Amino acid sequence: MLRDFKETAQNLLTVFQNSPLALIALDSNMNVKYWNKTSEKMFGWKEEEIVGQAFPIIPDFEAEKFKKMFEGIMAGHSVPSIEAKRLRKDGTLIDATISPMPWYDNNQKVKGYLVIINDISNFKHIEDELKTQEEKAEHMAYFDYLTGLPNRRLFEDELRRNFEEAKQRQSVLALMFLDLDGFKFLNDTLGHKIGDKLLKEVAFRLNGIRRATDFVSRVGGDEFTVILSNLKELDEVHDVAQDILKLFELPFSIENYELFITTSIGISLYPYGSNNIQDLAKNGELAMYRAKDEGKNKYQIFSPTMNISTYKKFTLQNDLRKAVAEKNIFLLYQPRVDSKSNKIVGAEALARWKHPEWGIVSPEEFITLAEESGLINTIGEQLLYEACTQNKKWQDQGYNPIKVSVNFSALQFLQANIVDTVENILIATGLDPKWLEIEITETVVMENEAHIALKLEQLREMGISIAIDDFGTGYSSLSYLKKLKPSTVKIDRSFIQQIPIDIENTEIATAVIKLSEKLKIDVVAEGVETSEQYAYLRKIHCHELQGYLFSKPVPTEEFESMLKTGECLPQTGVLTEDSSFDNRREYFRIDLPRQLVAEMTITSLGGKAVQMGMTKVLIEDIGPGGVRFTSNIKLPARPDLILKLKTYILDQTLEVSGSIVWTNEVDNLQQYGLKLTIKDKLRDSLTSLLNQFQVSIRNKTITSTSSFLATSKRQFFSPKLEK
């Protein structure tokens, strides 16, 4: 995100020619080097008239000021944006905002001066008209104090007015939602002062390409909207979206930083898929989340066929603030077991969210949303307080003291007062610091090494233990052991799952354990699920074990029952699905030689019909009464969540509907049992088809007539791994 602006001449030329901003470049002699089409429109000189000539737009009374600015740029200094007068070819002056920056050659030497110019004459005129106190008060009520753009209140009024006009004229109305990619991280890293200046520069650029009929506003935080009214062709929407993305190709020069940032744009259209103001706003945001999911720095136009994953993320984002306020995010505890004695020596506190529609939501789904929305610090404090309070309560009840580990995100460590916050929580709960362990992932440390290392040292001095989670997945693991001096490393489950069968993973796990032993660092093996893994890890003297072989994460009361016995023995015969449901089956099931590729969608949720696109899944077995399938999307088992599956069997399209009756997690994928909702007559037809299908499987004559999986399950759900 932060880097010098060093473009080759060809790349720079491409940016210049395509940019909707007025862009000008001068060489070291103050002669014009590049002059784009927008500059021609703004100042009147054609490119062939001015390239190679002295810079003509500086009026005499600005000459000395410009010369000093130019000298500063050539010396490699960053110069803040200014407001000044600039000269047109016809001799008139315009009020302009100027954003200058150095232009480097390939050897990182300053070769010239690059400037972005925005005509603000109209805004100056508006400001002159706001003379009375009454007008100024009204301006404050309807315009954003930071950027000068219309605020949410004026945006809502304008959207309502434009919507009614579009209905009367039977014209097309477009609403764009813009969200800056990574702004939260940048704001927390460099400070709100830099963040505010960046928002002003973004507003400045958006205003620079605004057409006479467009309406641009800042509706809060790093969110902007654009209303496009009375559109004649849908291509106009694409053109504007592409112009906006081009605004972010050039860096933003803020104080001593050259900041590169992108935006994700969601677009909703009336009357295409959005028939009222509420749907227009909701669908625009939904499309914006889809743009972020697709890799950011993109725009997406809303379609009712958007998939389940995008729809779920949208609803979670909308409901998260309420969940935090009502404290619907809670902790489960998974025991850490001594490998020699099977005694419980610790626990990991794992966050879960009880959502009214989606059931229990894991942190993998909501922590990123919490970081993007600025709620992560509040959630982190709530959960840390809960974990410390509960651990102290167990000690007061007479149970053997254990260490409870709590996960921290990168943004929590970027808080200036994070160490004070942790200390205050320990004081308030009465928990001795030695019974608290803070877990951070290796990648978190790598991204913010110097800043986080200092905070970790301060926490360690308080007596708090530090654990590095997912150890072995980064690039500089061994150096971090030396720098951070953790008390614990947790070997990532991706290594543990393959031992002792996979030789390389087994050697890696063994090496980490031996090295940690020499450095006097405790080692925890995560994701222990089989007796073979258990036996091998004991053999190579891994200190602690954690995984489903011993226990899934459990509620407080259930974990308390474990503490009463003080030990947690490995289980045998862990079920992969609800056997009681299996025993109640009224109909046969076909065990498939390979999974069937299918498409899944939600048709009803909470008694309300929904419309969304299809998501790829794999069918494991199928019968007239139910289907077992695998997906990478987490769904709850509830009777009012109705799914539809579509696949191909014996050259026939097969569509079935039903509700989930059991769920299970296997290899980070979700396995489901779907009980079909089907009338007897249709069930008879399905039974007949499946009987034919079963015969074909036995005769091995079905390869080309049914949609069997052609790749591995891993590649199917992670296509990037195919390379």
Secondary structure, 3 states (H helix, E strand, C coil): CECCCCCCHHHHHHHHHHCCCEEEEEECCCEEEEECHHHHHHHCCCHHHHCCCECCCCCHHHHHHHHHHHHHHHCCCCCCCEEEEEECCCCCEEEEEEEEEEEECCCCCEEEEEEEEEECHHHHHHHHHCCCHHHHHHHHHHECCCCCCECHHHHHHHHHHHHHHHHHHCCEEEEEEEEEECHHHHHHHHCHHHHHHHHHHHHHHHHHCCCCCCEEEEEECCEEEEEEEEECCCHHHHHHHHHHHHHCCCCEEECCEEECCEEEEEEEEECCECCCHHHHHHHHHHHHHHHHHCCCCCEEECCCCCCHHHHHHHHHHHHHHHHHHCCCEEEEEEEEEECCCCEEEEEEEEEEEEECCCEEECHHHHHHHHHHHCCHHHHHHHHHHHHHHHHHHHHHCCCCCCEEEEECCHHHHCCCCHHHHHHHHHHHHCCCHHHEEEEEEHHHHHHCHHHHHHHHHHHHHCCCEEEEEEECCCCCHHHHHHHHCCCEEEECHHHHCCCCCCHHHHHHHHHHHHHHHHCCCEEEECCCCCHHHHHHHHHCCCCEECCCCCCCCECHHHHHHHHHHCECCCCCCCCCCCHHHHHCCCCCCEEEEEEEEEEEEEEEECCEECCCCCEEEEEEEECCCEEEEEECCCCCCCCCEEEEEEEEECCEEEEEEEEEEEEEEECCEEEEEEEECCCHHHHHHHHHHHHHHHHHHHHCCCCCCCCECCCCHHHHHCHHHHC
